[in-house]
Amino acid sequence: MSSCISRALEKEEYLNIIKKAGFKDVKILKQYYFTEPEMDERLIGKIISIQLKATK
């Protein structure tokens, strides 16, 4: 499990960190986009949560 502590990660950066940690066959199983009625339009489509599977 991962969470944001000091800054958000770009999806590719996050996946590369997982691969560099020695995980193989990294696959995104689900991807959810966060939205909110009063959300700043610059953030629409930018905040996501992903569920992935990898082996080590």
C-alpha positions as CSV (number, residue, x, y, z in Angstrom):
1,M,0.0,0.0,0.0
2,S,1.2,3.5,-0.8
3,S,0.0,6.9,0.2
4,C,1.0,10.5,-0.4
5,I,3.0,12.0,2.4
6,S,4.9,15.0,1.0
7,R,4.0,15.1,-2.6
8,A,2.0,13.3,-5.3
9,L,3.8,11.0,-7.7
10,E,3.1,10.8,-11.4
11,K,1.8,7.4,-12.3
12,E,4.8,6.4,-14.4
13,E,7.2,7.6,-11.7
14,Y,5.3,5.4,-9.1
15,L,5.4,2.4,-11.4
16,N,9.2,2.9,-12.1
17,I,9.8,3.0,-8.3
18,I,8.1,-0.3,-7.9
19,K,10.1,-1.9,-10.8
20,K,13.4,-0.5,-9.4
21,A,12.5,-2.2,-6.0
22,G,12.7,-5.5,-7.8
23,F,9.0,-6.2,-8.7
24,K,8.3,-7.8,-12.1
25,D,5.2,-8.2,-14.2
26,V,3.8,-4.9,-12.9
27,K,0.2,-4.7,-14.2
28,I,-2.5,-2.1,-13.4
29,L,-5.7,-4.0,-12.5
30,K,-8.0,-1.0,-11.9
31,Q,-7.7,2.8,-12.1
32,Y,-10.1,5.3,-10.5
33,Y,-10.2,9.0,-11.3
34,F,-11.0,11.2,-8.3
35,T,-13.6,13.9,-9.0
36,E,-15.6,16.3,-6.8
37,P,-18.3,18.7,-7.8
38,E,-16.3,21.9,-6.9
39,M,-13.0,20.5,-8.1
40,D,-10.6,22.9,-9.8
41,E,-10.7,22.2,-13.5
42,R,-6.9,21.9,-13.7
43,L,-7.1,18.8,-11.5
44,I,-9.8,17.0,-13.4
45,G,-8.4,13.7,-14.8
46,K,-5.1,14.2,-12.8
47,I,-5.8,12.6,-9.5
48,I,-6.0,8.8,-9.7
49,S,-5.9,5.8,-7.5
50,I,-4.6,2.6,-9.0
51,Q,-4.7,-1.0,-8.0
52,L,-1.9,-3.1,-9.3
53,K,-0.4,-6.6,-9.3
54,A,3.3,-7.4,-9.3
55,T,5.6,-10.3,-8.4
56,K,8.9,-10.3,-6.6
